[in-house]
Amino acid sequence: MNVMDLHVLGKMNKALPIEDIMAWLIAEYPDAELPQILSLLNALYQEEEYHIEPASVTKNIYNVGDREINAYPQRIEMKSE
């Protein structure tokens, strides 16, 4: 995990629970390129202390720079002890 990932995790932990993690990442890091957003998302999925689940059965359209992604919103929260 790199310094940016640690920064994002710290910032995100203060905002939990988050109903749409992709939308949150895009809003918090509007200048990030698609590979950076996907890398951050991957880092979150690798952390065992988070519970991530679909938040909707309807896909959203996410705009990242000049790219567009269709994906299901994912809710993220801390796992229960």
N, C-alpha and C positions, 0 to 999 in steps of 0.2 A: 504494500500500500504506500502510495506517495503522499507528499505533503498536501497536495490539493485534495486528495481523497479524505485525508484526516480533517482538513478544514471543512469540507462539505458535511462530513459525518457530525462534526461538532455543531454546525449551524442547523442541520436537519434535526438533530436530537432535541433542540430547543423548540422546534415547530411541530413535533409529533403529537398526535397522529396526523398524517397527511393523506388526504383522500385521493390524490392523483400525483404520484411521485414524478412522472415525466413532466407534467405541467409545472410542478413546483421547481424542478431543476431548470427548466427553460426560463421561468420567471426570475429565478434567483441569479442565473448566469446567462443573461441575454446575449452576450458576445461570444459565448462558447460555440464551437463548431460541432457538427453532428458526431464526429468520432469522440470528442470530449464528453458530450452528454451521454453517449452510449457507454463509454468507459466508466463514468461516474455511476450510472445505473448498474452496471455489472459489479462494481465494487460494493454497492449496497446489497445486491443479491448474494454476495460471498460472505457477508457478515452474519453470523449465527444468532445474534441477539435480536434480530428483526423478524417480525411476522409480516409477510407480504402476500396479499390476496387480491383477486380481481375486485374492482369497485363497481363495475358495471358490465352488462352484457352487450353494450353498444360501444363500438369503436369510436375513438376521437381522432381528429386530424390535428397533428402537432406540427407547427412550422418551426424549423431550426435553420436559421440563416436562409439560404435559398432552397432548402430541402423540405420535403413534406413527408411525414410518417403517419401511417394509420395504425393505431394500436388500441388495445383495451386499457382503460385506466387501471392502475394498480394502487391499492391502499397500503400504506406502510405504518407500522406501529412497533413498539417494543414488545417482545414476547413476555407473556406472563410468567412469573416465577413459579 
